[in-house]
Amino acid sequence: MSVIYMLLGISIVVAIVFFVAFIVAVKKGQYDDDYTPSVRMLFEDELVKDQSKTTIKNKKTN
């Protein structure tokens, strides 16, 4: 029974360590996306064309 308590304690400590590492990585900007905004402008015309086609189709069906 003491082994279960020991494993439970160890698993909680490991979970806390991973959580703290995640919080530190987020605060340091590890997950900031610097690439997508620069590429988004290249594909913006395609998105506008697709939206205009769907609105034209919707207007024709109405």
Predicted model as a PDB file, atoms N, CA, C, CB and O in Angstrom, pLDDT in the B-factor column:
MODEL        1                                                                  
ATOM      1  N   MET A   1       0.818  -1.187   0.000  1.00 88.00           N  
ATOM      2  CA  MET A   1       0.000   0.000   0.000  1.00 88.00           C  
ATOM      3  C   MET A   1       0.866   1.258   0.000  1.00 88.00           C  
ATOM      4  CB  MET A   1      -0.933  -0.005   1.199  1.00 88.00           C  
ATOM      5  O   MET A   1       0.496   2.267  -0.600  1.00 88.00           O  
ATOM      6  N   SER A   2       2.004   1.200   0.663  1.00 93.00           N  
ATOM      7  CA  SER A   2       2.882   2.365   0.717  1.00 93.00           C  
ATOM      8  C   SER A   2       3.482   2.675  -0.661  1.00 93.00           C  
ATOM      9  CB  SER A   2       4.001   2.134   1.742  1.00 93.00           C  
ATOM     10  O   SER A   2       3.826   3.820  -0.958  1.00 93.00           O  
ATOM     11  N   VAL A   3       3.600   1.640  -1.491  1.00 96.00           N  
ATOM     12  CA  VAL A   3       4.129   1.848  -2.838  1.00 96.00           C  
ATOM     13  C   VAL A   3       3.164   2.711  -3.656  1.00 96.00           C  
ATOM     14  CB  VAL A   3       4.372   0.491  -3.544  1.00 96.00           C  
ATOM     15  O   VAL A   3       3.604   3.557  -4.434  1.00 96.00           O  
ATOM     16  N   ILE A   4       1.871   2.509  -3.490  1.00 96.00           N  
ATOM     17  CA  ILE A   4       0.866   3.302  -4.208  1.00 96.00           C  
ATOM     18  C   ILE A   4       0.970   4.773  -3.796  1.00 96.00           C  
ATOM     19  CB  ILE A   4      -0.566   2.759  -3.929  1.00 96.00           C  
ATOM     20  O   ILE A   4       0.917   5.660  -4.648  1.00 96.00           O  
ATOM     21  N   TYR A   5       1.115   5.029  -2.512  1.00 96.00           N  
ATOM     22  CA  TYR A   5       1.256   6.405  -2.045  1.00 96.00           C  
ATOM     23  C   TYR A   5       2.535   7.041  -2.584  1.00 96.00           C  
ATOM     24  CB  TYR A   5       1.250   6.450  -0.515  1.00 96.00           C  
ATOM     25  O   TYR A   5       2.541   8.218  -2.946  1.00 96.00           O  
ATOM     26  N   MET A   6       3.611   6.269  -2.636  1.00 97.00           N  
ATOM     27  CA  MET A   6       4.872   6.774  -3.153  1.00 97.00           C  
ATOM     28  C   MET A   6       4.744   7.096  -4.649  1.00 97.00           C  
ATOM     29  CB  MET A   6       6.002   5.750  -2.912  1.00 97.00           C  
ATOM     30  O   MET A   6       5.200   8.150  -5.092  1.00 97.00           O  
ATOM     31  N   LEU A   7       4.133   6.208  -5.419  1.00 97.00           N  
ATOM     32  CA  LEU A   7       3.949   6.447  -6.843  1.00 97.00           C  
ATOM     33  C   LEU A   7       3.001   7.630  -7.099  1.00 97.00           C  
ATOM     34  CB  LEU A   7       3.410   5.184  -7.517  1.00 97.00           C  
ATOM     35  O   LEU A   7       3.210   8.409  -8.029  1.00 97.00           O  
ATOM     36  N   LEU A   8       1.994   7.752  -6.292  1.00 97.00           N  
ATOM     37  CA  LEU A   8       1.075   8.879  -6.415  1.00 97.00           C  
ATOM     38  C   LEU A   8       1.799  10.198  -6.144  1.00 97.00           C  
ATOM     39  CB  LEU A   8      -0.112   8.713  -5.451  1.00 97.00           C  
ATOM     40  O   LEU A   8       1.606  11.176  -6.866  1.00 97.00           O  
ATOM     41  N   GLY A   9       2.616  10.221  -5.122  1.00 97.00           N  
ATOM     42  CA  GLY A   9       3.394  11.421  -4.805  1.00 97.00           C  
ATOM     43  C   GLY A   9       4.379  11.775  -5.914  1.00 97.00           C  
ATOM     44  O   GLY A   9       4.516  12.939  -6.289  1.00 97.00           O  
ATOM     45  N   ILE A  10       5.056  10.765  -6.427  1.00 98.00           N  
ATOM     46  CA  ILE A  10       6.014  10.999  -7.515  1.00 98.00           C  
ATOM     47  C   ILE A  10       5.301  11.512  -8.762  1.00 98.00           C  
ATOM     48  CB  ILE A  10       6.788   9.705  -7.842  1.00 98.00           C  
ATOM     49  O   ILE A  10       5.797  12.421  -9.429  1.00 98.00           O  
ATOM     50  N   SER A  11       4.152  10.943  -9.079  1.00 98.00           N  
ATOM     51  CA  SER A  11       3.434  11.369 -10.278  1.00 98.00           C  
ATOM     52  C   SER A  11       2.919  12.808 -10.139  1.00 98.00           C  
ATOM     53  CB  SER A  11       2.265  10.416 -10.558  1.00 98.00           C  
ATOM     54  O   SER A  11       2.902  13.551 -11.121  1.00 98.00           O  
ATOM     55  N   ILE A  12       2.512  13.197  -8.963  1.00 98.00           N  
ATOM     56  CA  ILE A  12       2.073  14.575  -8.738  1.00 98.00           C  
ATOM     57  C   ILE A  12       3.248  15.538  -8.882  1.00 98.00           C  
ATOM     58  CB  ILE A  12       1.430  14.719  -7.342  1.00 98.00           C  
ATOM     59  O   ILE A  12       3.102  16.614  -9.461  1.00 98.00           O  
ATOM     60  N   VAL A  13       4.404  15.157  -8.361  1.00 98.00           N  
ATOM     61  CA  VAL A  13       5.592  16.004  -8.490  1.00 98.00           C  
ATOM     62  C   VAL A  13       5.987  16.156  -9.959  1.00 98.00           C  
ATOM     63  CB  VAL A  13       6.767  15.416  -7.679  1.00 98.00           C  
ATOM     64  O   VAL A  13       6.318  17.258 -10.398  1.00 98.00           O  
ATOM     65  N   VAL A  14       5.955  15.065 -10.720  1.00 98.00           N  
ATOM     66  CA  VAL A  14       6.303  15.116 -12.144  1.00 98.00           C  
ATOM     67  C   VAL A  14       5.303  15.989 -12.895  1.00 98.00           C  
ATOM     68  CB  VAL A  14       6.339  13.692 -12.752  1.00 98.00           C  
ATOM     69  O   VAL A  14       5.693  16.771 -13.762  1.00 98.00           O  
ATOM     70  N   ALA A  15       4.020  15.860 -12.571  1.00 98.00           N  
ATOM     71  CA  ALA A  15       2.997  16.677 -13.225  1.00 98.00           C  
ATOM     72  C   ALA A  15       3.213  18.155 -12.925  1.00 98.00           C  
ATOM     73  CB  ALA A  15       1.593  16.244 -12.776  1.00 98.00           C  
ATOM     74  O   ALA A  15       3.056  18.991 -13.815  1.00 98.00           O  
ATOM     75  N   ILE A  16       3.561  18.484 -11.712  1.00 98.00           N  
ATOM     76  CA  ILE A  16       3.814  19.884 -11.354  1.00 98.00           C  
ATOM     77  C   ILE A  16       5.038  20.417 -12.086  1.00 98.00           C  
ATOM     78  CB  ILE A  16       4.004  20.027  -9.835  1.00 98.00           C  
ATOM     79  O   ILE A  16       5.041  21.563 -12.536  1.00 98.00           O  
ATOM     80  N   VAL A  17       6.075  19.598 -12.208  1.00 98.00           N  
ATOM     81  CA  VAL A  17       7.280  20.018 -12.931  1.00 98.00           C  
ATOM     82  C   VAL A  17       6.945  20.305 -14.398  1.00 98.00           C  
ATOM     83  CB  VAL A  17       8.384  18.932 -12.832  1.00 98.00           C  
ATOM     84  O   VAL A  17       7.386  21.321 -14.936  1.00 98.00           O  
ATOM     85  N   PHE A  18       6.181  19.439 -15.049  1.00 98.00           N  
ATOM     86  CA  PHE A  18       5.805  19.664 -16.443  1.00 98.00           C  
ATOM     87  C   PHE A  18       4.915  20.904 -16.584  1.00 98.00           C  
ATOM     88  CB  PHE A  18       5.084  18.431 -17.004  1.00 98.00           C  
ATOM     89  O   PHE A  18       5.047  21.654 -17.551  1.00 98.00           O  
ATOM     90  N   PHE A  19       4.027  21.116 -15.640  1.00 98.00           N  
ATOM     91  CA  PHE A  19       3.159  22.297 -15.680  1.00 98.00           C  
ATOM     92  C   PHE A  19       3.972  23.574 -15.540  1.00 98.00           C  
ATOM     93  CB  PHE A  19       2.100  22.224 -14.573  1.00 98.00           C  
ATOM     94  O   PHE A  19       3.735  24.541 -16.263  1.00 98.00           O  
ATOM     95  N   VAL A  20       4.922  23.587 -14.624  1.00 98.00           N  
ATOM     96  CA  VAL A  20       5.782  24.763 -14.438  1.00 98.00           C  
ATOM     97  C   VAL A  20       6.626  24.999 -15.690  1.00 98.00           C  
ATOM     98  CB  VAL A  20       6.698  24.584 -13.196  1.00 98.00           C  
ATOM     99  O   VAL A  20       6.804  26.144 -16.107  1.00 98.00           O  
ATOM    100  N   ALA A  21       7.143  23.935 -16.290  1.00 97.00           N  
ATOM    101  CA  ALA A  21       7.929  24.075 -17.521  1.00 97.00           C  
ATOM    102  C   ALA A  21       7.065  24.650 -18.641  1.00 97.00           C  
ATOM    103  CB  ALA A  21       8.521  22.710 -17.950  1.00 97.00           C  
ATOM    104  O   ALA A  21       7.543  25.470 -19.424  1.00 97.00           O  
ATOM    105  N   PHE A  22       5.814  24.239 -18.729  1.00 96.00           N  
ATOM    106  CA  PHE A  22       4.898  24.770 -19.735  1.00 96.00           C  
ATOM    107  C   PHE A  22       4.633  26.254 -19.513  1.00 96.00           C  
ATOM    108  CB  PHE A  22       3.582  23.996 -19.716  1.00 96.00           C  
ATOM    109  O   PHE A  22       4.658  27.037 -20.463  1.00 96.00           O  
ATOM    110  N   ILE A  23       4.381  26.644 -18.272  1.00 97.00           N  
ATOM    111  CA  ILE A  23       4.118  28.047 -17.956  1.00 97.00           C  
ATOM    112  C   ILE A  23       5.340  28.903 -18.279  1.00 97.00           C  
ATOM    113  CB  ILE A  23       3.730  28.205 -16.472  1.00 97.00           C  
ATOM    114  O   ILE A  23       5.196  30.001 -18.816  1.00 97.00           O  
ATOM    115  N   VAL A  24       6.530  28.420 -17.963  1.00 96.00           N  
ATOM    116  CA  VAL A  24       7.755  29.169 -18.258  1.00 96.00           C  
ATOM    117  C   VAL A  24       7.924  29.317 -19.769  1.00 96.00           C  
ATOM    118  CB  VAL A  24       8.995  28.465 -17.640  1.00 96.00           C  
ATOM    119  O   VAL A  24       8.298  30.389 -20.245  1.00 96.00           O  
ATOM    120  N   ALA A  25       7.652  28.254 -20.525  1.00 94.00           N  
ATOM    121  CA  ALA A  25       7.784  28.320 -21.980  1.00 94.00           C  
ATOM    122  C   ALA A  25       6.801  29.308 -22.587  1.00 94.00           C  
ATOM    123  CB  ALA A  25       7.577  26.942 -22.591  1.00 94.00           C  
ATOM    124  O   ALA A  25       7.151  30.029 -23.522  1.00 94.00           O  
ATOM    125  N   VAL A  26       5.586  29.353 -22.077  1.00 93.00           N  
ATOM    126  CA  VAL A  26       4.583  30.298 -22.588  1.00 93.00           C  
ATOM    127  C   VAL A  26       5.002  31.727 -22.272  1.00 93.00           C  
ATOM    128  CB  VAL A  26       3.188  30.002 -21.982  1.00 93.00           C  
ATOM    129  O   VAL A  26       4.866  32.609 -23.119  1.00 93.00           O  
ATOM    130  N   LYS A  27       5.505  31.968 -21.080  1.00 94.00           N  
ATOM    131  CA  LYS A  27       5.897  33.328 -20.698  1.00 94.00           C  
ATOM    132  C   LYS A  27       7.112  33.810 -21.479  1.00 94.00           C  
ATOM    133  CB  LYS A  27       6.189  33.392 -19.205  1.00 94.00           C  
ATOM    134  O   LYS A  27       7.259  35.011 -21.706  1.00 94.00           O  
ATOM    135  N   LYS A  28       7.985  32.899 -21.893  1.00 92.00           N  
ATOM    136  CA  LYS A  28       9.165  33.278 -22.661  1.00 92.00           C  
ATOM    137  C   LYS A  28       8.867  33.417 -24.150  1.00 92.00           C  
ATOM    138  CB  LYS A  28      10.264  32.262 -22.454  1.00 92.00           C  
ATOM    139  O   LYS A  28       9.748  33.797 -24.920  1.00 92.00           O  
ATOM    140  N   GLY A  29       7.636  33.114 -24.568  1.00 88.00           N  
ATOM    141  CA  GLY A  29       7.269  33.291 -25.966  1.00 88.00           C  
ATOM    142  C   GLY A  29       7.572  32.096 -26.842  1.00 88.00           C  
ATOM    143  O   GLY A  29       7.652  32.238 -28.063  1.00 88.00           O  
ATOM    144  N   GLN A  30       7.740  30.949 -26.270  1.00 86.00           N  
ATOM    145  CA  GLN A  30       8.063  29.747 -27.038  1.00 86.00           C  
ATOM    146  C   GLN A  30       6.965  29.411 -28.046  1.00 86.00           C  
ATOM    147  CB  GLN A  30       8.284  28.565 -26.096  1.00 86.00           C  
ATOM    148  O   GLN A  30       7.252  28.878 -29.117  1.00 86.00           O  
ATOM    149  N   TYR A  31       5.724  29.715 -27.716  1.00 82.00           N  
ATOM    150  CA  TYR A  31       4.607  29.341 -28.576  1.00 82.00           C  
ATOM    151  C   TYR A  31       4.101  30.501 -29.421  1.00 82.00           C  
ATOM    152  CB  TYR A  31       3.481  28.798 -27.742  1.00 82.00           C  
ATOM    153  O   TYR A  31       3.038  30.387 -30.031  1.00 82.00           O  
ATOM    154  N   ASP A  32       4.826  31.613 -29.475  1.00 82.00           N  
ATOM    155  CA  ASP A  32       4.427  32.718 -30.333  1.00 82.00           C  
ATOM    156  C   ASP A  32       4.605  32.311 -31.788  1.00 82.00           C  
ATOM    157  CB  ASP A  32       5.245  33.994 -30.013  1.00 82.00           C  
ATOM    158  O   ASP A  32       5.598  31.680 -32.153  1.00 82.00           O  
ATOM    159  N   ASP A  33       3.648  32.673 -32.599  1.00 77.00           N  
ATOM    160  CA  ASP A  33       3.683  32.304 -34.005  1.00 77.00           C  
ATOM    161  C   ASP A  33       4.149  33.506 -34.812  1.00 77.00           C  
ATOM    162  CB  ASP A  33       2.294  31.810 -34.491  1.00 77.00           C  
ATOM    163  O   ASP A  33       3.376  34.430 -35.066  1.00 77.00           O  
ATOM    164  N   ASP A  34       5.406  33.490 -35.211  1.00 76.00           N  
ATOM    165  CA  ASP A  34       5.957  34.590 -35.993  1.00 76.00           C  
ATOM    166  C   ASP A  34       5.855  34.332 -37.491  1.00 76.00           C  
ATOM    167  CB  ASP A  34       7.404  34.827 -35.609  1.00 76.00           C  
ATOM    168  O   ASP A  34       6.004  35.257 -38.289  1.00 76.00           O  
ATOM    169  N   TYR A  35       5.605  33.105 -37.874  1.00 78.00           N  
ATOM    170  CA  TYR A  35       5.628  32.747 -39.292  1.00 78.00           C  
ATOM    171  C   TYR A  35       4.290  32.995 -39.984  1.00 78.00           C  
ATOM    172  CB  TYR A  35       6.015  31.295 -39.447  1.00 78.00           C  
ATOM    173  O   TYR A  35       4.272  33.515 -41.100  1.00 78.00           O  
ATOM    174  N   THR A  36       3.191  32.642 -39.364  1.00 77.00           N  
ATOM    175  CA  THR A  36       1.886  32.713 -40.013  1.00 77.00           C  
ATOM    176  C   THR A  36       1.490  34.129 -40.426  1.00 77.00           C  
ATOM    177  CB  THR A  36       0.841  32.152 -39.099  1.00 77.00           C  
ATOM    178  O   THR A  36       1.000  34.291 -41.543  1.00 77.00           O  
ATOM    179  N   PRO A  37       1.667  35.166 -39.603  1.00 73.00           N  
ATOM    180  CA  PRO A  37       1.264  36.500 -40.059  1.00 73.00           C  
ATOM    181  C   PRO A  37       1.988  36.951 -41.332  1.00 73.00           C  
ATOM    182  CB  PRO A  37       1.514  37.506 -38.961  1.00 73.00           C  
ATOM    183  O   PRO A  37       1.401  37.646 -42.161  1.00 73.00           O  
ATOM    184  N   SER A  38       3.246  36.565 -41.490  1.00 73.00           N  
ATOM    185  CA  SER A  38       3.973  36.981 -42.684  1.00 73.00           C  
ATOM    186  C   SER A  38       3.503  36.229 -43.923  1.00 73.00           C  
ATOM    187  CB  SER A  38       5.463  36.772 -42.487  1.00 73.00           C  
ATOM    188  O   SER A  38       3.614  36.751 -45.032  1.00 73.00           O  
ATOM    189  N   VAL A  39       2.990  35.038 -43.764  1.00 77.00           N  
ATOM    190  CA  VAL A  39       2.529  34.242 -44.898  1.00 77.00           C  
ATOM    191  C   VAL A  39       1.051  34.507 -45.185  1.00 77.00           C  
ATOM    192  CB  VAL A  39       2.758  32.748 -44.631  1.00 77.00           C  
ATOM    193  O   VAL A  39       0.599  34.304 -46.312  1.00 77.00           O  
ATOM    194  N   ARG A  40       0.307  34.949 -44.197  1.00 75.00           N  
ATOM    195  CA  ARG A  40      -1.127  35.154 -44.356  1.00 75.00           C  
ATOM    196  C   ARG A  40      -1.432  36.150 -45.476  1.00 75.00           C  
ATOM    197  CB  ARG A  40      -1.735  35.640 -43.045  1.00 75.00           C  
ATOM    198  O   ARG A  40      -2.407  35.986 -46.208  1.00 75.00           O  
ATOM    199  N   MET A  41      -0.601  37.174 -45.605  1.00 74.00           N  
ATOM    200  CA  MET A  41      -0.864  38.173 -46.643  1.00 74.00           C  
ATOM    201  C   MET A  41      -0.689  37.593 -48.043  1.00 74.00           C  
ATOM    202  CB  MET A  41       0.059  39.375 -46.462  1.00 74.00           C  
ATOM    203  O   MET A  41      -1.273  38.109 -48.995  1.00 74.00           O  
ATOM    204  N   LEU A  42       0.098  36.536 -48.187  1.00 75.00           N  
ATOM    205  CA  LEU A  42       0.275  35.918 -49.495  1.00 75.00           C  
ATOM    206  C   LEU A  42      -0.977  35.179 -49.938  1.00 75.00           C  
ATOM    207  CB  LEU A  42       1.457  34.965 -49.472  1.00 75.00           C  
ATOM    208  O   LEU A  42      -1.254  35.103 -51.135  1.00 75.00           O  
ATOM    209  N   PHE A  43      -1.735  34.637 -49.004  1.00 74.00           N  
ATOM    210  CA  PHE A  43      -2.912  33.846 -49.327  1.00 74.00           C  
ATOM    211  C   PHE A  43      -4.210  34.609 -49.096  1.00 74.00           C  
ATOM    212  CB  PHE A  43      -2.917  32.581 -48.513  1.00 74.00           C  
ATOM    213  O   PHE A  43      -5.291  34.032 -49.215  1.00 74.00           O  
ATOM    214  N   GLU A  44      -4.124  35.892 -48.770  1.00 68.00           N  
ATOM    215  CA  GLU A  44      -5.316  36.667 -48.456  1.00 68.00           C  
ATOM    216  C   GLU A  44      -6.224  36.822 -49.672  1.00 68.00           C  
ATOM    217  CB  GLU A  44      -4.924  38.035 -47.923  1.00 68.00           C  
ATOM    218  O   GLU A  44      -7.446  36.783 -49.537  1.00 68.00           O  
ATOM    219  N   ASP A  45      -5.640  36.996 -50.860  1.00 68.00           N  
ATOM    220  CA  ASP A  45      -6.448  37.140 -52.067  1.00 68.00           C  
ATOM    221  C   ASP A  45      -7.289  35.902 -52.332  1.00 68.00           C  
ATOM    222  CB  ASP A  45      -5.560  37.423 -53.263  1.00 68.00           C  
ATOM    223  O   ASP A  45      -8.443  36.005 -52.747  1.00 68.00           O  
ATOM    224  N   GLU A  46      -6.714  34.741 -52.094  1.00 62.00           N  
ATOM    225  CA  GLU A  46      -7.459  33.496 -52.308  1.00 62.00           C  
ATOM    226  C   GLU A  46      -8.640  33.408 -51.354  1.00 62.00           C  
ATOM    227  CB  GLU A  46      -6.539  32.275 -52.127  1.00 62.00           C  
ATOM    228  O   GLU A  46      -9.712  32.942 -51.738  1.00 62.00           O  
ATOM    229  N   LEU A  47      -8.457  33.848 -50.124  1.00 60.00           N  
ATOM    230  CA  LEU A  47      -9.553  33.811 -49.164  1.00 60.00           C  
ATOM    231  C   LEU A  47     -10.664  34.776 -49.574  1.00 60.00           C  
ATOM    232  CB  LEU A  47      -9.043  34.153 -47.756  1.00 60.00           C  
ATOM    233  O   LEU A  47     -11.845  34.457 -49.442  1.00 60.00           O  
ATOM    234  N   VAL A  48     -10.289  35.947 -50.069  1.00 62.00           N  
ATOM    235  CA  VAL A  48     -11.286  36.931 -50.487  1.00 62.00           C  
ATOM    236  C   VAL A  48     -12.050  36.413 -51.698  1.00 62.00           C  
ATOM    237  CB  VAL A  48     -10.619  38.288 -50.808  1.00 62.00           C  
ATOM    238  O   VAL A  48     -13.266  36.584 -51.780  1.00 62.00           O  
ATOM    239  N   LYS A  49     -11.352  35.783 -52.640  1.00 62.00           N  
ATOM    240  CA  LYS A  49     -12.014  35.238 -53.821  1.00 62.00           C  
ATOM    241  C   LYS A  49     -12.983  34.137 -53.439  1.00 62.00           C  
ATOM    242  CB  LYS A  49     -10.987  34.709 -54.815  1.00 62.00           C  
ATOM    243  O   LYS A  49     -14.095  34.078 -53.963  1.00 62.00           O  
ATOM    244  N   ASP A  50     -12.571  33.261 -52.529  1.00 62.00           N  
ATOM    245  CA  ASP A  50     -13.449  32.169 -52.091  1.00 62.00           C  
ATOM    246  C   ASP A  50     -14.695  32.717 -51.402  1.00 62.00           C  
ATOM    247  CB  ASP A  50     -12.696  31.218 -51.141  1.00 62.00           C  
ATOM    248  O   ASP A  50     -15.793  32.198 -51.606  1.00 62.00           O  
ATOM    249  N   GLN A  51     -14.538  33.745 -50.600  1.00 63.00           N  
ATOM    250  CA  GLN A  51     -15.689  34.318 -49.898  1.00 63.00           C  
ATOM    251  C   GLN A  51     -16.634  34.998 -50.875  1.00 63.00           C  
ATOM    252  CB  GLN A  51     -15.228  35.317 -48.830  1.00 63.00           C  
ATOM    253  O   GLN A  51     -17.852  34.929 -50.711  1.00 63.00           O  
ATOM    254  N   SER A  52     -16.082  35.657 -51.893  1.00 63.00           N  
ATOM    255  CA  SER A  52     -16.954  36.326 -52.850  1.00 63.00           C  
ATOM    256  C   SER A  52     -17.721  35.317 -53.691  1.00 63.00           C  
ATOM    257  CB  SER A  52     -16.144  37.251 -53.750  1.00 63.00           C  
ATOM    258  O   SER A  52     -18.865  35.573 -54.067  1.00 63.00           O  
ATOM    259  N   LYS A  53     -17.118  34.186 -53.989  1.00 61.00           N  
ATOM    260  CA  LYS A  53     -17.811  33.141 -54.746  1.00 61.00           C  
ATOM    261  C   LYS A  53     -18.967  32.574 -53.951  1.00 61.00           C  
ATOM    262  CB  LYS A  53     -16.846  32.021 -55.131  1.00 61.00           C  
ATOM    263  O   LYS A  53     -20.036  32.312 -54.501  1.00 61.00           O  
ATOM    264  N   THR A  54     -18.757  32.385 -52.654  1.00 60.00           N  
ATOM    265  CA  THR A  54     -19.834  31.826 -51.844  1.00 60.00           C  
ATOM    266  C   THR A  54     -20.968  32.818 -51.682  1.00 60.00           C  
ATOM    267  CB  THR A  54     -19.310  31.407 -50.479  1.00 60.00           C  
ATOM    268  O   THR A  54     -22.133  32.422 -51.635  1.00 60.00           O  
ATOM    269  N   THR A  55     -20.647  34.110 -51.596  1.00 57.00           N  
ATOM    270  CA  THR A  55     -21.720  35.105 -51.465  1.00 57.00           C  
ATOM    271  C   THR A  55     -22.481  35.227 -52.775  1.00 57.00           C  
ATOM    272  CB  THR A  55     -21.149  36.483 -51.047  1.00 57.00           C  
ATOM    273  O   THR A  55     -23.692  35.443 -52.764  1.00 57.00           O  
ATOM    274  N   ILE A  56     -21.800  35.094 -53.895  1.00 58.00           N  
ATOM    275  CA  ILE A  56     -22.493  35.144 -55.193  1.00 58.00           C  
ATOM    276  C   ILE A  56     -23.408  33.937 -55.327  1.00 58.00           C  
ATOM    277  CB  ILE A  56     -21.476  35.187 -56.372  1.00 58.00           C  
ATOM    278  O   ILE A  56     -24.535  34.066 -55.805  1.00 58.00           O  
ATOM    279  N   LYS A  57     -22.945  32.784 -54.917  1.00 57.00           N  
ATOM    280  CA  LYS A  57     -23.782  31.571 -54.978  1.00 57.00           C  
ATOM    281  C   LYS A  57     -24.985  31.719 -54.075  1.00 57.00           C  
ATOM    282  CB  LYS A  57     -22.973  30.320 -54.579  1.00 57.00           C  
ATOM    283  O   LYS A  57     -26.090  31.322 -54.445  1.00 57.00           O  
ATOM    284  N   ASN A  58     -24.789  32.284 -52.897  1.00 57.00           N  
ATOM    285  CA  ASN A  58     -25.897  32.475 -51.965  1.00 57.00           C  
ATOM    286  C   ASN A  58     -26.916  33.459 -52.519  1.00 57.00           C  
ATOM    287  CB  ASN A  58     -25.380  32.963 -50.614  1.00 57.00           C  
ATOM    288  O   ASN A  58     -28.118  33.266 -52.341  1.00 57.00           O  
ATOM    289  N   LYS A  59     -26.458  34.502 -53.183  1.00 58.00           N  
ATOM    290  CA  LYS A  59     -27.383  35.496 -53.752  1.00 58.00           C  
ATOM    291  C   LYS A  59     -28.189  34.890 -54.902  1.00 58.00           C  
ATOM    292  CB  LYS A  59     -26.605  36.741 -54.245  1.00 58.00           C  
ATOM    293  O   LYS A  59     -29.367  35.204 -55.069  1.00 58.00           O  
ATOM    294  N   LYS A  60     -27.548  34.016 -55.701  1.00 58.00           N  
ATOM    295  CA  LYS A  60     -28.241  33.388 -56.822  1.00 58.00           C  
ATOM    296  C   LYS A  60     -29.318  32.426 -56.359  1.00 58.00           C  
ATOM    297  CB  LYS A  60     -27.255  32.660 -57.703  1.00 58.00           C  
ATOM    298  O   LYS A  60     -30.372  32.322 -56.987  1.00 58.00           O  
ATOM    299  N   THR A  61     -29.064  31.721 -55.263  1.00 60.00           N  
ATOM    300  CA  THR A  61     -30.050  30.748 -54.765  1.00 60.00           C  
ATOM    301  C   THR A  61     -31.222  31.429 -54.107  1.00 60.00           C  
ATOM    302  CB  THR A  61     -29.407  29.788 -53.782  1.00 60.00           C  
ATOM    303  O   THR A  61     -32.316  30.867 -54.066  1.00 60.00           O  
ATOM    304  N   ASN A  62     -31.023  32.634 -53.586  1.00 54.00           N  
ATOM    305  CA  ASN A  62     -32.111  33.367 -52.919  1.00 54.00           C  
ATOM    306  C   ASN A  62     -32.941  33.985 -53.968  1.00 54.00           C  
ATOM    307  CB  ASN A  62     -31.591  34.437 -51.935  1.00 54.00           C  
ATOM    308  O   ASN A  62     -33.924  34.659 -53.660  1.00 54.00           O  
TER     309      ASN A  62                                                      
ENDMDL                                                                          
END                                                                             
